Amino acid sequence: GMEPSRLPSEEEISTAYDQGKEAVIALFIKLEKLNGIASWGWATQDISTSGHIGSPQLASYQKGEELAKWLIARVEKAILTIVNSL
């Protein structure tokens, strides 16, 4: 049969906490190195009550699909850059 799970010891918890803390610190150090890579950004107050910016009449399924693929590729590249630098 299955043995019931045991609770980790205080030492095991402390070790896991320290390892997690070190990993988080290392990640933040690596992310800090990325600081300043983005050369521009913007904020807007021009959002409609439905959440649109701009003229939705110019939108199409194909344009949305192309935009989604473009964004996914860039997010994937950013994530891989971070992961590969660890």
N, C-alpha and C positions, 0 to 999 in steps of 0.2 A: 504494500500500500504506500500511499504518500505520507511522508513525514510532514508534520506541521512546520511552517516557516518559523525560523527563530529571529528574534530581533537582533540587529547588529549591536556589538559591544560599543561602549563609549569610545574606545580607542579606534575602532573601525569607522565610526561616525566622524571622529576628529580627523582621521587620515583622509577620508573621502572629502570632507569639507576643505581641508588644506589643498588637495589636488584640484578640486573644483575652483577654489579661489585663485590658485596659480594659473589655471587654464583661462579663467575670465580675465585676469590681469594681462596675460600674454595676448589674448584676443584684442583687448582694448589698446594695447601698445601697438599692435599691427594696424588696427583701424585708425589710430592717431596718425600713423605714417601716411594714410590715405587722405588725411585732412588737407584741404586746399587743392585736391585734384580737380574737383568740379569748379569750373571757372566762372559759372554764372547760374542764376536761378531767378525766380520771380514769385511774387505774391499778387493775388488779385482779389478785388472786391466785386468783380463783374460776373458773378455766378447767379444764374436765374433760380427761381424757387424750385424748379425741377432738377437743378444741379448741372445744367448745361453752361458751357462757355462758348461764345461764338454763335454761329448760325447753324442749327441742326438740319436745316433744309439742304445743306451742302453735303451732308453725311450719306454714306451708303454702306451696305453690308460689306462690299469688297474693300472699301477704304478702312472700315473697322477691323476687318480680318488682317489686312496688311499692317495696320498700326499695331494690333495685338502681337503679331509675329515679330515685328521689329522690336517692340518693348520686351517681349519674352527673351529674345536673343541677347539683348543688352543686359537684362537682369541676370540671365544665366552666365554671361561673361563676367559680370561683376562678382557674382557668388564664386565662380571658379577661380577668379583672381585672388579673392580673399582666402579661400580654402587652400589653394596651392601655395600661398605665401606662409601658411602656418608651419 
